[in-house]
Amino acid sequence: MSHDQIAPPNDSLPTAPRYTLPEILQQPLLWPVTLEIVRSASQQMQLNEKLKGARVLLTGAGTSAYAASAVAAAWPQAIAVPTTDLLVDAERYLANIDAVISLARSGSSPESTAVVEQVRSLRPDIQHFAIVCDEDGALSRSSLDGLIVLDPRTNDQSLVMTSAFSNLVLAGLALAQPEAVVAAEKQLSTRAGLLLPVIDQACQRAAARIRDRMVVLSSSPLLGWQQEAGLKTLEMTAGQFPLVCETYLGLRHGPMSFVTPDTLVLCLLSSDPVRRSYETDLIRELRAKKIGFLVGIADPEESLGLFDQLIPAVAPHTDDALRTPFEILGPQLLGYHLSLLIGLNPDNPSPDGVINRVVSGVRIYPHRAFETQGAI
């Protein structure tokens, strides 16, 4: 669909959206609530002691998998493996693991509960915990060693996960780096609340500029953010805009062929000066080649002349490993406004049921016997 074909935002909607925007905007108010819930639960379950020095595997499906990736980036000795991979290749990933932490909004996807049963069967010595948004979901009733249930407001009613994502990430980060996360949240919740109107307006302008495709760029350890940022556009537009998610250095190795002069390139600038140097080199190369409409999520003082449009970063000077829950606001709002522009309802952008709020239709098969020999 070209820009000229974009539908008016409201007249064509079968039902006006009720949930998605409020669920995006409430996030800064929920972040301190999440940290208090995690602090209390962690103390009650003695999680700091149980997880100290442990080799942790974080898992989830879809958006929750990207949340797991974001948490693992801040957690030494931790890895992230989607439940969709863990379910079919558990032997490969469970070797040398001491604890598994599942992340989920509803926890009712078939893979979520099947993985708990599989881990318990294959490796009963592994401790299995979960962080969920829905206390009544199937995962909450599974055979776990501990459960953290977030505020019910994080259990998004929209098809797309917004509040659930940022709060699941923040909860996981609070286990990985509790002191650093608490210090960051105290400053950034207030800053995010103040910036939200500006971010929202910038995302409306950026959505109006998207022609037919989009690229999302970040450096490690923001790959979880990158994948989730891309998914928000895909989900809320029913896949009508082709999209590539890449690292700045990786873009040169083939994917740059996807970038046309009109491609919107969403760039999250790193807080690390060395990473940022590589990133700005690539941005200047795109500008020299006259390809891409460059939209930056960055500190305005550090991005003069780099971008065609700017979305102010919430946490431009925070450790990259802790930034994902705060910087996802922009991509969420971008996807929301683009959904409206093409005449979809962001609450249910897949009215034909191609995707659903809770995945169904997954058949679970018996697992293989666990063998440590040859496992990776």
RABEL-V329966 format. One line per field, one symbol per residue. ss: DSSP state (2 for helix, 1 for strand, 0 for the rest). phi: phi as a letter, one per 30 degrees, with the letter a starting at -180 (. if undefined). A space follows every 10 residues. Layout:
ss=???
phi=???
//
This chain:
ss=0022200000 0000000002 2222202222 2222222222 2222202222 2000011110 0022222222 2200000011 0022220002 2222000011 1111000002 2222222222 2200001111 1100000022 2000011110 0222000000 0022222222 2222220222 2222222222 2222222222 2222222220 0011111000 0022222222 2222220000 0111110222 2000222200 0001111100 0022222222 2222222200 0011111102 2200000011 1100000002 2202222222 2222222222 2000022200 0000000000 0000000000 000000
phi=.dddcddddc dcddbddcce deddddeedd eddddddded ddddchdedd cdiddcccbl cieddddddd dddcbeicbc beedcddcbd edcddiccbc bccaddicde dddddedddd ddbddddbcb cbccdcdddd cddccabccd eedddedded dbeedddddd ddddddbedd dddddedddd ddeddedddd ddddddddcd cbaabcbacd ccdddedded dddeddchid bebbcbdddd ddcjdddddc ecddccccdd ddddeddddd dddddddddh bicccccade dcbdidcdab cdddbdcdee dcdedddded eddddddded dciccedbdb ddidbbdbdb iddccddddd bddidc
//
